[in-house]
């Protein structure tokens, strides 16, 4: 996946984590969005979903083999 598409997916995932439903979040994860990558401001999708009180989105981000790793350090 090229850099431009990856950035677009990450931006959409970050937005969806806070305001969309879990189906949208799951679709973006299947499309290749990385739940561990921070957005432009350094915010991760898991943080956004938890701050916005979106428990279904938190579950979607944490679920599956590509789930988010909350304790993972950034480079």
N, C-alpha and C positions, 0 to 999 in steps of 0.2 A: 504494500500500500504506500502510495506516495505521501510526502510530508503534508501537502495541502489538504488532502482528504483526511488524514489522521487528525490534523488540527480542527477541521470542521466537525468530525465525529466527537472529539473531546469537548468542544464547545457545546454541542447539542446534548451530550450526555450530562454535562454539568448543569445545563438549564433544565433538562428533564428530571434530574435527580431531585431538584427542589420544587418543581411545579407540575410535572406531568404524572401520569399514572405508571404503575409498575410494568405494564405491557410495553409502553414506549421505552422505558429504561432497558428492559430485556431485549427488545429489538435492536437497540443501539449496541448493546454488548455483543449480540450475535453478529452484527455488522462489522465488529472489529474494534470498537471503542475500548480503551484500557481503563478499568475502574481504579487503577493505582496512580494514574498520571494526573497531576494537578492542572487546573485551568490557568488562564492568563494571570490571575491575581494570586496564584499559589493555593487556592482552595481545591480540595478534592471532592469528587462527587459524593462519597460517603458522608463527609462532613456536611455538605449542603443538604443532603436528604435528612440527616438527623436534626440539624438546626431548624429546618422547615417542618419538622414533625411529620415526616412521610415514612412510617414504618414499613409499608409494603415496598417502597423503593430501597430502603436499607436492606431488607431481606433479598431483594433482587440483586443488589450490588454485592452482597456478601455470599450469595449462593453460587453453586456450581464450581467447576474447576478453575474458572477465570475470575473468581471472586476477589473482592478488594482485601488488601492486607493492611489493617489499621496501623500496625506497628512498624511497617516498612519505612526505612529511611530513604530520603531522596539523595541523589548524588550531589 
